[in-house]
Each structure stands twice: as structure tokens, then as C-alpha cells.
Amino acid sequence: MKTPHRRCLLFNVGLMPYLDALSWQRSLLTQRIHHPSLEDVLILLEHPPVYTLGQGSNPEFLKFDRQNTKFDVHTVERGGEVTYHCPGQVVGYPILNLRHYRQDLHWYLRQLEEVLIQVLAVYGLSGDRLAGLTGVWLEGQKVAAIGIKVSRWITMHGFALNVCPDMLGFQEIIPCGIADKPVSSLAEWIPGITSQEVRVHIARCFAQVFGVELIED
């Protein structure tokens, strides 16, 4: 376990519309670009049903007509392809200044994966990485997606862990552009699991992996 060397503000909030959370992240990022000494932030929340696409993502991974749809869809500045958010999926948005950690995006992605792998280990589950792909898998099924944006070594966007969501929304897309690997949730292995209990483990594992002291705000 690393000795904490930085404070990180933890905002553990409930259900928040995607665009509200995006605006919040952008504000935090801008503040830290202008004032790099500000403390890091970890936001944990859930979103109402929404589809998001990374910059440059392939629209063919949507199984519906984006111009004529009832779905909430947004293209944002993160990397990666289309993904789906909904209640029961815990989303984490770290706003970290990587100058205080390691200025290496591959390292950062692997650290986010490690946080989630450690969370799964709390439940006796063995999370896997797949070579060439970002995210976390359980028995060949993807349970966590990761997509980030970094500006001047300050991060935004982050990870989404499927705890106990309604999985039907994933049927409308090819999640993360990976057609040959199914998406699942922790509830498949642990019936009755709740996102509230998992948030506690995410926060603790995040603090351990990144060596920070979380300060609940």
C-alpha cells in the first residue's frame, strides 16, 4: 500500500444528468489548468440512460439512427468508441494532475484498470486485462469501460463499472466497438449487489492505487 502523498477530494453523488457532469468536469479541469496547485478530485456518480461517443468514434457502432431517435446521445472529447451509461453503473471521473504521478497515459489507463481489478478482488472475482484493449473483463465478459481525456497532463472522463444496471441498453450499440466480446455486470456473479456498496470499495482501491488521501466533500 502506497503512503498517501496527495489529497484528493471525493465527491460521492447520486444520479446526475450526463451534461451536468460533463460541465462540472470541464470546470474543474479549467480551474486546474490555470491553478495547478489545486487538489485532485474523484467524482463517483450514476447517470440516467445515455449513450456517449468518443471523438472520432465510428457511428456504425450505433444500431439506431442518431438523427431520429428517442435516446439521449452525446459526442464528447474522450477517447474510445460508443458506450452506455445508466443507473446501477458506477461512473468515476478522476480530475488528476499527472505531473504529480507519472506523465504517461498508458500508465494512467493501467492504473484505472488496476483500481477496478482490486474492487473485483474484494468479492473474490478475478478481473482480467485483454492485450490491446482497454477495460476490465470477467470470464471473457467486459464489466468496465474506460475512456479518458488529458489536457496539460490533467485528466477528465474516466471509467464505468457495470454493477447492477439494466443491460438492455447495451443491445442498441456495439459497446466500445468490440463486436465479439459480450458485456456483463457484477450482478451476474453476485446477485443482490448494489452500486452503493461498490462505491465504497472503488474509493478505497483508488486511494491505494494512486497513493492519495481521499477527503470527502
Secondary structure, 3 states (H helix, E strand, C coil): CCCCCEEEEEEEEEECCHHHHHHHHHHHHHHHHHCCCCCEEEEEEECCCEEEECCCCCHHHECCCCCCCCCCEEECCCCCCCEEECCCEEEEEEECEHHHCCCCHHHHHHHHHHHHHHHHHHCCCCCECCCCCCCEEECCEEEEEEEEEEECCEEEEEEEEECCCCHHHHHHECHHHCCCCCECCHHHCCCCCCHHHHHHHHHHHHHHHHCEEEEEC
